[in-house]
Amino acid sequence: MRYVGHDLCLSHLSFPSRESVKQLMVGWKLRRKAITSTRKSILKYHFEEIMAEFIDAN
């Protein structure tokens, strides 16, 4: 079963249509953008928490 999946994967890699490649790239860019934006918001949240603790400590 695994071998069949491997064959399908190879055929997909060998002959990707231009459209599928374009969609893949767009999807990848969107995912990357989403990841970076969530990472930024998480960092911002942590930064604000740390600043609040720092202000409370002083």
mmCIF file of the N, C-alpha and C atoms, coordinates in Angstrom:
data_MODEL
# 
_entry.id   MODEL 
# 
loop_
_atom_site.group_PDB 
_atom_site.id 
_atom_site.type_symbol 
_atom_site.label_atom_id 
_atom_site.label_alt_id 
_atom_site.label_comp_id 
_atom_site.label_asym_id 
_atom_site.label_entity_id 
_atom_site.label_seq_id 
_atom_site.pdbx_PDB_ins_code 
_atom_site.Cartn_x 
_atom_site.Cartn_y 
_atom_site.Cartn_z 
_atom_site.occupancy 
_atom_site.B_iso_or_equiv 
_atom_site.pdbx_formal_charge 
_atom_site.auth_seq_id 
_atom_site.auth_comp_id 
_atom_site.auth_asym_id 
_atom_site.auth_atom_id 
_atom_site.pdbx_PDB_model_num 
ATOM 1   N N  . MET A 1 1  ? 0.832  -1.193 0.000   1.00 0.00 ? 1  MET A N  1 
ATOM 2   C CA . MET A 1 1  ? 0.000  0.000  0.000   1.00 0.00 ? 1  MET A CA 1 
ATOM 3   C C  . MET A 1 1  ? 0.870  1.248  0.000   1.00 0.00 ? 1  MET A C  1 
ATOM 4   N N  . ARG A 1 2  ? 1.911  1.218  0.819   1.00 0.00 ? 2  ARG A N  1 
ATOM 5   C CA . ARG A 1 2  ? 2.795  2.375  0.893   1.00 0.00 ? 2  ARG A CA 1 
ATOM 6   C C  . ARG A 1 2  ? 3.474  2.617  -0.464  1.00 0.00 ? 2  ARG A C  1 
ATOM 7   N N  . TYR A 1 3  ? 3.799  1.522  -1.153  1.00 0.00 ? 3  TYR A N  1 
ATOM 8   C CA . TYR A 1 3  ? 4.484  1.620  -2.435  1.00 0.00 ? 3  TYR A CA 1 
ATOM 9   C C  . TYR A 1 3  ? 3.619  2.335  -3.463  1.00 0.00 ? 3  TYR A C  1 
ATOM 10  N N  . VAL A 1 4  ? 2.318  2.022  -3.456  1.00 0.00 ? 4  VAL A N  1 
ATOM 11  C CA . VAL A 1 4  ? 1.380  2.652  -4.386  1.00 0.00 ? 4  VAL A CA 1 
ATOM 12  C C  . VAL A 1 4  ? 1.348  4.164  -4.122  1.00 0.00 ? 4  VAL A C  1 
ATOM 13  N N  . GLY A 1 5  ? 1.286  4.527  -2.849  1.00 0.00 ? 5  GLY A N  1 
ATOM 14  C CA . GLY A 1 5  ? 1.280  5.945  -2.487  1.00 0.00 ? 5  GLY A CA 1 
ATOM 15  C C  . GLY A 1 5  ? 2.549  6.633  -2.964  1.00 0.00 ? 5  GLY A C  1 
ATOM 16  N N  . HIS A 1 6  ? 3.660  5.918  -2.859  1.00 0.00 ? 6  HIS A N  1 
ATOM 17  C CA . HIS A 1 6  ? 4.945  6.465  -3.279  1.00 0.00 ? 6  HIS A CA 1 
ATOM 18  C C  . HIS A 1 6  ? 4.944  6.703  -4.786  1.00 0.00 ? 6  HIS A C  1 
ATOM 19  N N  . ASP A 1 7  ? 4.396  5.748  -5.541  1.00 0.00 ? 7  ASP A N  1 
ATOM 20  C CA . ASP A 1 7  ? 4.309  5.893  -6.995  1.00 0.00 ? 7  ASP A CA 1 
ATOM 21  C C  . ASP A 1 7  ? 3.477  7.105  -7.372  1.00 0.00 ? 7  ASP A C  1 
ATOM 22  N N  . LEU A 1 8  ? 2.332  7.269  -6.691  1.00 0.00 ? 8  LEU A N  1 
ATOM 23  C CA . LEU A 1 8  ? 1.457  8.405  -6.969  1.00 0.00 ? 8  LEU A CA 1 
ATOM 24  C C  . LEU A 1 8  ? 2.182  9.706  -6.696  1.00 0.00 ? 8  LEU A C  1 
ATOM 25  N N  . CYS A 1 9  ? 2.922  9.722  -5.599  1.00 0.00 ? 9  CYS A N  1 
ATOM 26  C CA . CYS A 1 9  ? 3.668  10.919 -5.219  1.00 0.00 ? 9  CYS A CA 1 
ATOM 27  C C  . CYS A 1 9  ? 4.711  11.238 -6.282  1.00 0.00 ? 9  CYS A C  1 
ATOM 28  N N  . LEU A 1 10 ? 5.407  10.211 -6.755  1.00 0.00 ? 10 LEU A N  1 
ATOM 29  C CA . LEU A 1 10 ? 6.436  10.415 -7.771  1.00 0.00 ? 10 LEU A CA 1 
ATOM 30  C C  . LEU A 1 10 ? 5.837  10.945 -9.062  1.00 0.00 ? 10 LEU A C  1 
ATOM 31  N N  . SER A 1 11 ? 4.706  10.380 -9.480  1.00 0.00 ? 11 SER A N  1 
ATOM 32  C CA . SER A 1 11 ? 4.092  10.839 -10.722 1.00 0.00 ? 11 SER A CA 1 
ATOM 33  C C  . SER A 1 11 ? 3.619  12.282 -10.579 1.00 0.00 ? 11 SER A C  1 
ATOM 34  N N  . HIS A 1 12 ? 3.145  12.626 -9.385  1.00 0.00 ? 12 HIS A N  1 
ATOM 35  C CA . HIS A 1 12 ? 2.690  13.993 -9.140  1.00 0.00 ? 12 HIS A CA 1 
ATOM 36  C C  . HIS A 1 12 ? 3.876  14.955 -9.208  1.00 0.00 ? 12 HIS A C  1 
ATOM 37  N N  . LEU A 1 13 ? 5.008  14.535 -8.647  1.00 0.00 ? 13 LEU A N  1 
ATOM 38  C CA . LEU A 1 13 ? 6.198  15.384 -8.652  1.00 0.00 ? 13 LEU A CA 1 
ATOM 39  C C  . LEU A 1 13 ? 6.776  15.509 -10.059 1.00 0.00 ? 13 LEU A C  1 
ATOM 40  N N  . SER A 1 14 ? 6.684  14.424 -10.831 1.00 0.00 ? 14 SER A N  1 
ATOM 41  C CA . SER A 1 14 ? 7.278  14.425 -12.166 1.00 0.00 ? 14 SER A CA 1 
ATOM 42  C C  . SER A 1 14 ? 6.510  15.326 -13.129 1.00 0.00 ? 14 SER A C  1 
ATOM 43  N N  . PHE A 1 15 ? 5.182  15.281 -13.069 1.00 0.00 ? 15 PHE A N  1 
ATOM 44  C CA . PHE A 1 15 ? 4.387  16.043 -14.019 1.00 0.00 ? 15 PHE A CA 1 
ATOM 45  C C  . PHE A 1 15 ? 3.386  16.962 -13.317 1.00 0.00 ? 15 PHE A C  1 
ATOM 46  N N  . PRO A 1 16 ? 3.866  17.982 -12.617 1.00 0.00 ? 16 PRO A N  1 
ATOM 47  C CA . PRO A 1 16 ? 2.909  18.903 -12.006 1.00 0.00 ? 16 PRO A CA 1 
ATOM 48  C C  . PRO A 1 16 ? 2.416  19.896 -13.061 1.00 0.00 ? 16 PRO A C  1 
ATOM 49  N N  . SER A 1 17 ? 1.120  20.129 -13.068 1.00 0.00 ? 17 SER A N  1 
ATOM 50  C CA . SER A 1 17 ? 0.612  21.125 -13.991 1.00 0.00 ? 17 SER A CA 1 
ATOM 51  C C  . SER A 1 17 ? 0.968  22.503 -13.470 1.00 0.00 ? 17 SER A C  1 
ATOM 52  N N  . ARG A 1 18 ? 1.056  23.436 -14.374 1.00 0.00 ? 18 ARG A N  1 
ATOM 53  C CA . ARG A 1 18 ? 1.437  24.793 -13.988 1.00 0.00 ? 18 ARG A CA 1 
ATOM 54  C C  . ARG A 1 18 ? 0.459  25.368 -12.964 1.00 0.00 ? 18 ARG A C  1 
ATOM 55  N N  . GLU A 1 19 ? -0.819 25.073 -13.166 1.00 0.00 ? 19 GLU A N  1 
ATOM 56  C CA . GLU A 1 19 ? -1.871 25.599 -12.283 1.00 0.00 ? 19 GLU A CA 1 
ATOM 57  C C  . GLU A 1 19 ? -1.707 25.072 -10.865 1.00 0.00 ? 19 GLU A C  1 
ATOM 58  N N  . SER A 1 20 ? -1.430 23.779 -10.741 1.00 0.00 ? 20 SER A N  1 
ATOM 59  C CA . SER A 1 20 ? -1.299 23.187 -9.408  1.00 0.00 ? 20 SER A CA 1 
ATOM 60  C C  . SER A 1 20 ? -0.084 23.767 -8.684  1.00 0.00 ? 20 SER A C  1 
ATOM 61  N N  . VAL A 1 21 ? 0.984  24.007 -9.442  1.00 0.00 ? 21 VAL A N  1 
ATOM 62  C CA . VAL A 1 21 ? 2.186  24.590 -8.845  1.00 0.00 ? 21 VAL A CA 1 
ATOM 63  C C  . VAL A 1 21 ? 1.876  25.992 -8.352  1.00 0.00 ? 21 VAL A C  1 
ATOM 64  N N  . LYS A 1 22 ? 1.151  26.749 -9.171  1.00 0.00 ? 22 LYS A N  1 
ATOM 65  C CA . LYS A 1 22 ? 0.786  28.118 -8.792  1.00 0.00 ? 22 LYS A CA 1 
ATOM 66  C C  . LYS A 1 22 ? -0.058 28.109 -7.522  1.00 0.00 ? 22 LYS A C  1 
ATOM 67  N N  . GLN A 1 23 ? -1.049 27.209 -7.483  1.00 0.00 ? 23 GLN A N  1 
ATOM 68  C CA . GLN A 1 23 ? -1.916 27.106 -6.302  1.00 0.00 ? 23 GLN A CA 1 
ATOM 69  C C  . GLN A 1 23 ? -1.104 26.711 -5.077  1.00 0.00 ? 23 GLN A C  1 
ATOM 70  N N  . LEU A 1 24 ? -0.158 25.798 -5.262  1.00 0.00 ? 24 LEU A N  1 
ATOM 71  C CA . LEU A 1 24 ? 0.690  25.350 -4.166  1.00 0.00 ? 24 LEU A CA 1 
ATOM 72  C C  . LEU A 1 24 ? 1.500  26.519 -3.616  1.00 0.00 ? 24 LEU A C  1 
ATOM 73  N N  . MET A 1 25 ? 2.077  27.308 -4.517  1.00 0.00 ? 25 MET A N  1 
ATOM 74  C CA . MET A 1 25 ? 2.882  28.456 -4.092  1.00 0.00 ? 25 MET A CA 1 
ATOM 75  C C  . MET A 1 25 ? 2.030  29.483 -3.358  1.00 0.00 ? 25 MET A C  1 
ATOM 76  N N  . VAL A 1 26 ? 0.854  29.763 -3.900  1.00 0.00 ? 26 VAL A N  1 
ATOM 77  C CA . VAL A 1 26 ? -0.045 30.734 -3.267  1.00 0.00 ? 26 VAL A CA 1 
ATOM 78  C C  . VAL A 1 26 ? -0.448 30.253 -1.879  1.00 0.00 ? 26 VAL A C  1 
ATOM 79  N N  . GLY A 1 27 ? -0.822 28.992 -1.791  1.00 0.00 ? 27 GLY A N  1 
ATOM 80  C CA . GLY A 1 27 ? -1.208 28.415 -0.511  1.00 0.00 ? 27 GLY A CA 1 
ATOM 81  C C  . GLY A 1 27 ? -0.073 28.473 0.495   1.00 0.00 ? 27 GLY A C  1 
ATOM 82  N N  . TRP A 1 28 ? 1.150  28.178 0.002   1.00 0.00 ? 28 TRP A N  1 
ATOM 83  C CA . TRP A 1 28 ? 2.318  28.194 0.880   1.00 0.00 ? 28 TRP A CA 1 
ATOM 84  C C  . TRP A 1 28 ? 2.583  29.604 1.388   1.00 0.00 ? 28 TRP A C  1 
ATOM 85  N N  . LYS A 1 29 ? 2.490  30.591 0.478   1.00 0.00 ? 29 LYS A N  1 
ATOM 86  C CA . LYS A 1 29 ? 2.716  31.985 0.882   1.00 0.00 ? 29 LYS A CA 1 
ATOM 87  C C  . LYS A 1 29 ? 1.683  32.437 1.899   1.00 0.00 ? 29 LYS A C  1 
ATOM 88  N N  . LEU A 1 30 ? 0.415  32.066 1.656   1.00 0.00 ? 30 LEU A N  1 
ATOM 89  C CA . LEU A 1 30 ? -0.649 32.447 2.596   1.00 0.00 ? 30 LEU A CA 1 
ATOM 90  C C  . LEU A 1 30 ? -0.401 31.824 3.961   1.00 0.00 ? 30 LEU A C  1 
ATOM 91  N N  . ARG A 1 31 ? -0.017 30.537 3.951   1.00 0.00 ? 31 ARG A N  1 
ATOM 92  C CA . ARG A 1 31 ? 0.229  29.848 5.209   1.00 0.00 ? 31 ARG A CA 1 
ATOM 93  C C  . ARG A 1 31 ? 1.387  30.497 5.949   1.00 0.00 ? 31 ARG A C  1 
ATOM 94  N N  . ARG A 1 32 ? 2.417  30.858 5.205   1.00 0.00 ? 32 ARG A N  1 
ATOM 95  C CA . ARG A 1 32 ? 3.574  31.491 5.818   1.00 0.00 ? 32 ARG A CA 1 
ATOM 96  C C  . ARG A 1 32 ? 3.197  32.836 6.419   1.00 0.00 ? 32 ARG A C  1 
ATOM 97  N N  . LYS A 1 33 ? 2.380  33.583 5.672   1.00 0.00 ? 33 LYS A N  1 
ATOM 98  C CA . LYS A 1 33 ? 1.924  34.884 6.160   1.00 0.00 ? 33 LYS A CA 1 
ATOM 99  C C  . LYS A 1 33 ? 1.113  34.717 7.440   1.00 0.00 ? 33 LYS A C  1 
ATOM 100 N N  . ALA A 1 34 ? 0.246  33.716 7.456   1.00 0.00 ? 34 ALA A N  1 
ATOM 101 C CA . ALA A 1 34 ? -0.589 33.455 8.641   1.00 0.00 ? 34 ALA A CA 1 
ATOM 102 C C  . ALA A 1 34 ? 0.288  33.077 9.833   1.00 0.00 ? 34 ALA A C  1 
ATOM 103 N N  . ILE A 1 35 ? 1.279  32.238 9.581   1.00 0.00 ? 35 ILE A N  1 
ATOM 104 C CA . ILE A 1 35 ? 2.174  31.804 10.656  1.00 0.00 ? 35 ILE A CA 1 
ATOM 105 C C  . ILE A 1 35 ? 2.931  32.993 11.221  1.00 0.00 ? 35 ILE A C  1 
ATOM 106 N N  . THR A 1 36 ? 3.474  33.854 10.342  1.00 0.00 ? 36 THR A N  1 
ATOM 107 C CA . THR A 1 36 ? 4.249  34.992 10.829  1.00 0.00 ? 36 THR A CA 1 
ATOM 108 C C  . THR A 1 36 ? 3.361  35.971 11.583  1.00 0.00 ? 36 THR A C  1 
ATOM 109 N N  . SER A 1 37 ? 2.128  36.175 11.116  1.00 0.00 ? 37 SER A N  1 
ATOM 110 C CA . SER A 1 37 ? 1.240  37.118 11.809  1.00 0.00 ? 37 SER A CA 1 
ATOM 111 C C  . SER A 1 37 ? 0.848  36.581 13.184  1.00 0.00 ? 37 SER A C  1 
ATOM 112 N N  . THR A 1 38 ? 0.574  35.277 13.284  1.00 0.00 ? 38 THR A N  1 
ATOM 113 C CA . THR A 1 38 ? 0.233  34.711 14.596  1.00 0.00 ? 38 THR A CA 1 
ATOM 114 C C  . THR A 1 38 ? 1.439  34.763 15.515  1.00 0.00 ? 38 THR A C  1 
ATOM 115 N N  . ARG A 1 39 ? 2.623  34.524 14.947  1.00 0.00 ? 39 ARG A N  1 
ATOM 116 C CA . ARG A 1 39 ? 3.842  34.572 15.754  1.00 0.00 ? 39 ARG A CA 1 
ATOM 117 C C  . ARG A 1 39 ? 4.042  35.990 16.291  1.00 0.00 ? 39 ARG A C  1 
ATOM 118 N N  . LYS A 1 40 ? 3.802  36.982 15.442  1.00 0.00 ? 40 LYS A N  1 
ATOM 119 C CA . LYS A 1 40 ? 3.941  38.378 15.873  1.00 0.00 ? 40 LYS A CA 1 
ATOM 120 C C  . LYS A 1 40 ? 2.963  38.715 16.979  1.00 0.00 ? 40 LYS A C  1 
ATOM 121 N N  . SER A 1 41 ? 1.711  38.283 16.825  1.00 0.00 ? 41 SER A N  1 
ATOM 122 C CA . SER A 1 41 ? 0.708  38.597 17.851  1.00 0.00 ? 41 SER A CA 1 
ATOM 123 C C  . SER A 1 41 ? 1.042  37.895 19.168  1.00 0.00 ? 41 SER A C  1 
ATOM 124 N N  . ILE A 1 42 ? 1.556  36.658 19.076  1.00 0.00 ? 42 ILE A N  1 
ATOM 125 C CA . ILE A 1 42 ? 1.951  35.933 20.291  1.00 0.00 ? 42 ILE A CA 1 
ATOM 126 C C  . ILE A 1 42 ? 3.102  36.664 20.972  1.00 0.00 ? 42 ILE A C  1 
ATOM 127 N N  . LEU A 1 43 ? 4.104  37.094 20.183  1.00 0.00 ? 43 LEU A N  1 
ATOM 128 C CA . LEU A 1 43 ? 5.238  37.824 20.745  1.00 0.00 ? 43 LEU A CA 1 
ATOM 129 C C  . LEU A 1 43 ? 4.774  39.123 21.396  1.00 0.00 ? 43 LEU A C  1 
ATOM 130 N N  . LYS A 1 44 ? 3.858  39.808 20.714  1.00 0.00 ? 44 LYS A N  1 
ATOM 131 C CA . LYS A 1 44 ? 3.347  41.075 21.239  1.00 0.00 ? 44 LYS A CA 1 
ATOM 132 C C  . LYS A 1 44 ? 2.636  40.837 22.576  1.00 0.00 ? 44 LYS A C  1 
ATOM 133 N N  . TYR A 1 45 ? 1.832  39.770 22.612  1.00 0.00 ? 45 TYR A N  1 
ATOM 134 C CA . TYR A 1 45 ? 1.103  39.429 23.841  1.00 0.00 ? 45 TYR A CA 1 
ATOM 135 C C  . TYR A 1 45 ? 2.085  39.155 24.980  1.00 0.00 ? 45 TYR A C  1 
ATOM 136 N N  . HIS A 1 46 ? 3.111  38.347 24.701  1.00 0.00 ? 46 HIS A N  1 
ATOM 137 C CA . HIS A 1 46 ? 4.102  38.025 25.724  1.00 0.00 ? 46 HIS A CA 1 
ATOM 138 C C  . HIS A 1 46 ? 4.831  39.284 26.171  1.00 0.00 ? 46 HIS A C  1 
ATOM 139 N N  . PHE A 1 47 ? 5.164  40.126 25.208  1.00 0.00 ? 47 PHE A N  1 
ATOM 140 C CA . PHE A 1 47 ? 5.881  41.360 25.522  1.00 0.00 ? 47 PHE A CA 1 
ATOM 141 C C  . PHE A 1 47 ? 5.051  42.242 26.453  1.00 0.00 ? 47 PHE A C  1 
ATOM 142 N N  . GLU A 1 48 ? 3.761  42.366 26.143  1.00 0.00 ? 48 GLU A N  1 
ATOM 143 C CA . GLU A 1 48 ? 2.881  43.180 26.979  1.00 0.00 ? 48 GLU A CA 1 
ATOM 144 C C  . GLU A 1 48 ? 2.765  42.600 28.388  1.00 0.00 ? 48 GLU A C  1 
ATOM 145 N N  . GLU A 1 49 ? 2.674  41.276 28.479  1.00 0.00 ? 49 GLU A N  1 
ATOM 146 C CA . GLU A 1 49 ? 2.616  40.636 29.796  1.00 0.00 ? 49 GLU A CA 1 
ATOM 147 C C  . GLU A 1 49 ? 3.887  40.895 30.598  1.00 0.00 ? 49 GLU A C  1 
ATOM 148 N N  . ILE A 1 50 ? 5.029  40.754 29.924  1.00 0.00 ? 50 ILE A N  1 
ATOM 149 C CA . ILE A 1 50 ? 6.310  40.969 30.606  1.00 0.00 ? 50 ILE A CA 1 
ATOM 150 C C  . ILE A 1 50 ? 6.413  42.419 31.075  1.00 0.00 ? 50 ILE A C  1 
ATOM 151 N N  . MET A 1 51 ? 6.000  43.357 30.218  1.00 0.00 ? 51 MET A N  1 
ATOM 152 C CA . MET A 1 51 ? 6.043  44.770 30.584  1.00 0.00 ? 51 MET A CA 1 
ATOM 153 C C  . MET A 1 51 ? 5.130  45.053 31.775  1.00 0.00 ? 51 MET A C  1 
ATOM 154 N N  . ALA A 1 52 ? 3.957  44.443 31.773  1.00 0.00 ? 52 ALA A N  1 
ATOM 155 C CA . ALA A 1 52 ? 3.015  44.636 32.887  1.00 0.00 ? 52 ALA A CA 1 
ATOM 156 C C  . ALA A 1 52 ? 3.630  44.124 34.192  1.00 0.00 ? 52 ALA A C  1 
ATOM 157 N N  . GLU A 1 53 ? 4.262  42.951 34.133  1.00 0.00 ? 53 GLU A N  1 
ATOM 158 C CA . GLU A 1 53 ? 4.922  42.396 35.325  1.00 0.00 ? 53 GLU A CA 1 
ATOM 159 C C  . GLU A 1 53 ? 6.059  43.299 35.770  1.00 0.00 ? 53 GLU A C  1 
ATOM 160 N N  . PHE A 1 54 ? 6.789  43.816 34.803  1.00 0.00 ? 54 PHE A N  1 
ATOM 161 C CA . PHE A 1 54 ? 7.925  44.686 35.109  1.00 0.00 ? 54 PHE A CA 1 
ATOM 162 C C  . PHE A 1 54 ? 7.441  45.961 35.807  1.00 0.00 ? 54 PHE A C  1 
ATOM 163 N N  . ILE A 1 55 ? 6.348  46.530 35.300  1.00 0.00 ? 55 ILE A N  1 
ATOM 164 C CA . ILE A 1 55 ? 5.782  47.746 35.889  1.00 0.00 ? 55 ILE A CA 1 
ATOM 165 C C  . ILE A 1 55 ? 5.261  47.449 37.301  1.00 0.00 ? 55 ILE A C  1 
ATOM 166 N N  . ASP A 1 56 ? 4.617  46.287 37.457  1.00 0.00 ? 56 ASP A N  1 
ATOM 167 C CA . ASP A 1 56 ? 4.102  45.898 38.778  1.00 0.00 ? 56 ASP A CA 1 
ATOM 168 C C  . ASP A 1 56 ? 5.250  45.717 39.774  1.00 0.00 ? 56 ASP A C  1 
ATOM 169 N N  . ALA A 1 57 ? 6.357  45.179 39.302  1.00 0.00 ? 57 ALA A N  1 
ATOM 170 C CA . ALA A 1 57 ? 7.498  44.908 40.185  1.00 0.00 ? 57 ALA A CA 1 
ATOM 171 C C  . ALA A 1 57 ? 8.104  46.205 40.711  1.00 0.00 ? 57 ALA A C  1 
ATOM 172 N N  . ASN A 1 58 ? 8.071  47.255 39.904  1.00 0.00 ? 58 ASN A N  1 
ATOM 173 C CA . ASN A 1 58 ? 8.712  48.523 40.330  1.00 0.00 ? 58 ASN A CA 1 
ATOM 174 C C  . ASN A 1 58 ? 7.776  49.379 41.132  1.00 0.00 ? 58 ASN A C  1 
# 
